């Protein structure tokens, strides 16, 4: 059965404005440790911010435990 032009719902101006815009993705080339080939990763700006915050928190944690022999995950004390 074919639809007539009158049967097709077209969003009005009010309905269009309720649709949230898709966040813009930002792509970066990242070179993993031990590799020389960059890999392109695309995330939203909020996702990049979260990733940077987690990376900084991990680095801070590692520096706090440096030389103390305290390890939380998969490490041998004193190494």
N, C-alpha and C positions, 0 to 999 in steps of 0.2 A: 504494500500500500504506500503510495506516495504522499508526502506531506505538502500541504499548501503553504504559501508564504504567510498566511494568517495563522497557521498552526505553530510556526516556529517562534519560540520565545526569544526576544531580543532584550538584553538588560537595559534598563533606563539609566539615566545619569545617577540617580540615587543608589541603584543597585551596583553600578560600576565602582562607586567610591567606597563601598564596603569591602571590596576585595583588597587584601593587603598586598603591597608590591613585593616582588621577590627581591631579597637582599642581593646586592651586587657582590659578585665573587671576585676575589683578588688572587691572582696566580703568582707564585714565586718558584724559582728554581732552587732546589735544595740539594746539596751534595752530602750524602750520608758518610759517616766515618768509615774509612776503609775502602771507599769507592772514589773513582775519578769521574764517574758519569753522573751528571746532575739529573734530578727527577723533578718534574713540574708538579706542584701541589696547589690546588685551587680550593680556597675556603672563603667564607664570609669574613668581613673585618672583625666581627665579634668572635668568631672562631679563632682567628689569628691572635687576637688579644688574649683569649683563654689559654691558647697553647703557649704563648710567651710567658704568661703568669705562672703556668705549671712548670715550665722549664726553669724559670727564675727561682721558684720555690724549691725545686729539686737541687739546683746548684747551691742555694743557701744552706740547705740541709746537709749536703755533702761537705761543704766548708765547715759547718759547725762540728761535724764528726771527724774531720780530718785529724789524723794523728792520735785519736782517742781510743782506737781499737773497737769502737762501737759501730756495728753494721746492722741495718734493718733488713735488707733484702739481698740474698744470694752473694755474699762476700765472706771472705775468710779474714778474721781479725788479724791485724798486724801486716797485712799484705798491701 
